[in-house]
Amino acid sequence: MRKKIIAGNWKMNLNYAEALSLVDTIVDQMEDDGLAEVVLAPPFIYLRDIVSRVQGSTRLSIAAQNCSQFKNGAHTGEVSSSMLSSVGVECVIVGHSERRAEQNESNEILKLKIDRILEQFLIPVFCCGETAEERKNGSHSEIINRQLEQSLFHLNEAQLLSCVIAYEPVWAIGTGKNASIDQIQEMHSLIRKQINHHYKNNIGENISIIYGGSVSVSNAEEIFSAPDVDGALIGGASLKAADFTLILKMMEKMLSSRMV
Ligand code: PGA
C-alpha cells in the first residue's frame, strides 16, 4: 500500500512560543500507532527545536518549506539541504506555488533543488498545480505534465520512488475553494499515468500523491475517498491543532475501513 501522509505547511505564521505549543498539542493528540504518516513544516528558524521536540515519534517527521538549489557557499540568506539534514529535518517541500510566484522559482530551478534534497537522502514533497487562468483555458493537464517533466523526470526510478507529489491547484490555495472531488481524482490519476508513461514497472502506483488547497475538516473525508488521493498538504487548517488532528483521524478512519 502507498504511504498515506497528512502534512501541515505552517508557511510564515506563528511566533516561537506558538509554534512549540502547536507541535506539543499535535503530539499529545496523536495516537502512537496510527496508520498515516504526519509531516509538519514549520518556518526554518524553529526547525531544530521542533525536531528535538518530536524525537521518538515514529510517524511524525519535520519538513522544511524550501531549500537552496546550491550546495553551499556565497548565497546570503539561503539554507542548504545539507544544513537541513544536519539538524534532523527529513523532508523538504519544493515548488510550492507561493514560491513559484513570489520568488520566480522555475521548473529548472526546482529540478536543481530536487537534486540537492535527494543528495542528502531527504524526501522531497514536490508541489505542482495550475493557476485559475490555466484551468479556465483548459491547459491544466499540459501545465502539470510540464512541471513533472522539467523538474522530476530526470530522476532514476529509485530516486523518483523516494519523492512525494502534492497536487495543489493554485486557485484552491488559501481561497476556501477546494477543487471538486472529480477534478482531484482526474489530476491525481493523470499524474500517476504520466509517471507510468515515463518509467517502467508502473512505479506510479507506488508513489504517494497528496492533495492541497483549502483542505478542511468539512471536506477532508470526501477528498480522502478518491482512490488516487494519498493524503493532504494542509495550510490554514494545519495551524489549529484540533482541526489538523481531526483531519488526520479522518484519514485513519478511512484507512482502517479499507483494511476490513
Ligand atoms: P491551504 O494551503 O490549505 O491554506 O489552502 C495549502 C498549501 O498551500 O499547501
Residues whose N, C-alpha, C, O or C-beta is under 5 A from the ligand:
A	BS01	PGA	N9 A172 I173 G174 T175 G212 G213 S214 V215 L233 I234 G235 G236 A237
